[in-house]
Amino acid sequence: MALIVPAEFDGQNWLITPAVSPNAQTNVQTWLVVLSGVAVVKITEPITDYTITINPDVTGPINWAIANYGAPKLPAESQLYLQLDQWAPYAAVGSIFDEAQSTDAGFDIDTWRPNPFATVKDHTTGLEFNQVFTGIQVDITARQPGTMIFRVPYNITLIARIVSYLNPILS
């Protein structure tokens, strides 16, 4: 199975809003986060099975939430991530081409799953957080070699907390 990491995205969008109380501190507030967009993959290799790794930008929504909901500012050197409580991803094959006749064409999304979750250490408390969102993986099957997949649209809904760290500890 070929592993593909998109080099670019077309129209990445997001929504973030408090899921519990807008007055809670950043690291205990639960957020509803929706990430959507189109991963540009440009697969033209003669392979029939692909795993696409989609890593949407989460720093934009996190920084917007901190700025617009009065959350305490975090140190500039810390990096921000989302610790998951729940998630619901969706991906599809968006733009395809088959150089053979259409009678034998076929594309399929076999499964989607999270990238391996990360574990990070909080910069203020030293506590470790697990279940940190790092994106999703999408398995795509093409019926035959000679197929091309250009775009994979996605929509990922998360219930998560914002966590920050200085030095990641990967699990």
C-alpha positions in Angstrom: 0.0 0.0 0.0 1.5 3.4 -1.0 1.5 6.1 1.6 0.7 9.6 0.3 1.0 12.9 2.2 -0.8 15.8 0.4 1.6 18.7 -0.3 -1.3 21.2 -0.6 -4.9 21.8 0.3 -7.6 23.5 -1.7 -10.0 25.5 0.5 -9.3 24.4 4.0 -12.2 25.6 6.3 -12.9 25.3 10.0 -15.4 26.1 12.7 -14.7 26.2 16.4 -17.0 27.0 19.3 -17.2 26.2 23.0 -19.0 23.0 23.7 -19.5 23.6 27.5 -18.8 27.1 28.9 -17.1 30.0 27.1 -15.7 31.2 30.5 -13.7 28.0 31.3 -9.9 28.0 31.1 -8.3 27.0 27.8 -7.1 23.6 28.9 -10.4 22.5 30.5 -12.8 24.0 28.0 -14.3 21.5 25.6 -14.5 22.7 22.0 -16.6 21.6 19.1 -14.2 21.8 16.1 -15.1 21.1 12.4 -12.3 20.9 9.9 -13.1 20.5 6.2 -11.3 20.9 2.9 -9.9 19.2 -0.1 -6.5 17.4 0.0 -4.7 17.6 -3.3 -3.0 14.2 -3.7 -2.2 13.9 -7.5 -1.7 10.2 -7.5 -0.6 9.1 -10.9 1.5 6.0 -10.0 0.4 2.6 -11.2 -0.6 1.4 -7.7 -4.1 0.2 -6.8 -4.0 0.7 -3.0 -3.2 4.0 -1.3 -3.2 5.4 2.2 -3.7 9.2 2.2 -2.5 11.0 5.4 -4.5 14.2 5.9 -3.1 16.6 8.5 -5.4 19.7 8.6 -4.1 22.9 10.2 -5.5 23.2 13.7 -3.5 26.2 14.8 -5.7 28.7 13.0 -8.9 27.6 14.7 -7.2 27.3 18.1 -5.7 30.8 17.9 -9.0 32.2 16.8 -10.8 30.6 19.8 -8.2 31.9 22.2 -8.5 35.4 20.8 -12.3 35.5 20.5 -13.4 33.7 23.7 -11.2 35.5 26.2 -9.1 32.5 27.0 -5.8 33.1 28.7 -2.9 33.7 26.3 -0.4 30.9 26.1 3.4 31.5 25.9 4.5 32.2 22.3 7.0 29.3 22.3 4.4 26.7 23.1 2.7 24.7 20.3 -1.0 24.1 20.4 -2.9 20.8 19.7 -6.3 19.3 20.3 -6.8 16.5 22.8 -9.7 14.4 21.6 -12.8 13.3 23.5 -14.8 12.3 20.4 -14.3 12.5 16.7 -16.1 11.7 13.5 -14.1 11.8 10.2 -15.4 11.6 6.6 -13.4 11.4 3.4 -14.3 10.7 -0.3 -12.7 10.4 -3.7 -13.2 13.8 -5.3 -11.5 14.0 -8.6 -10.4 10.9 -10.5 -9.4 9.6 -13.9 -9.1 6.1 -15.4 -7.2 5.8 -18.7 -9.0 2.5 -19.4 -12.6 2.1 -20.5 -15.2 3.2 -18.0 -16.7 -0.4 -17.8 -13.7 -1.5 -15.7 -13.2 1.7 -13.6 -13.7 1.6 -9.9 -12.6 3.5 -6.9 -13.4 2.8 -3.2 -12.7 4.4 0.2 -12.0 1.3 2.2 -11.7 2.9 5.6 -10.6 6.0 7.5 -9.0 6.2 10.9 -7.0 8.6 13.0 -3.3 9.0 12.5 -1.6 7.5 15.5 -2.5 9.8 18.4 0.4 11.7 20.0 1.2 12.2 23.7 2.4 15.7 24.7 3.5 17.3 27.9 1.7 20.5 29.0 4.0 23.5 29.4 2.5 24.8 32.6 1.8 21.7 34.7 4.2 19.1 33.2 1.2 16.7 32.9 1.1 14.4 29.9 -1.9 14.4 27.6 -2.7 11.5 25.3 -5.2 11.2 22.5 -3.8 14.3 20.8 -5.2 14.7 17.2 -2.6 14.4 14.4 -4.9 14.0 11.4 -6.6 11.1 9.7 -5.6 8.3 7.3 -7.8 7.3 4.4 -7.4 4.0 2.5 -8.4 4.2 -1.1 -8.5 1.3 -3.6 -8.5 1.6 -7.3 -9.7 -1.3 -9.4 -6.7 -1.3 -11.7 -3.4 0.3 -12.4 -3.6 3.4 -14.7 -6.0 5.2 -12.5 -5.4 8.7 -11.2 -6.7 10.3 -8.0 -6.3 14.1 -7.8 -8.4 15.3 -4.8 -9.8 13.8 -1.5 -12.4 16.0 0.2 -12.7 15.5 4.0 -14.8 16.7 6.9 -13.6 16.0 10.5 -15.8 16.8 13.5 -14.0 16.8 16.9 -14.9 17.3 20.5 -11.6 18.3 22.1 -9.6 20.4 24.6 -6.8 22.7 23.6 -3.5 21.6 25.0 0.0 23.2 24.7 3.4 21.8 25.0 7.1 22.6 24.7 8.6 19.2 24.0 6.5 16.5 22.4 6.6 12.9 23.7 5.3 10.8 20.8 3.4 7.6 21.8 
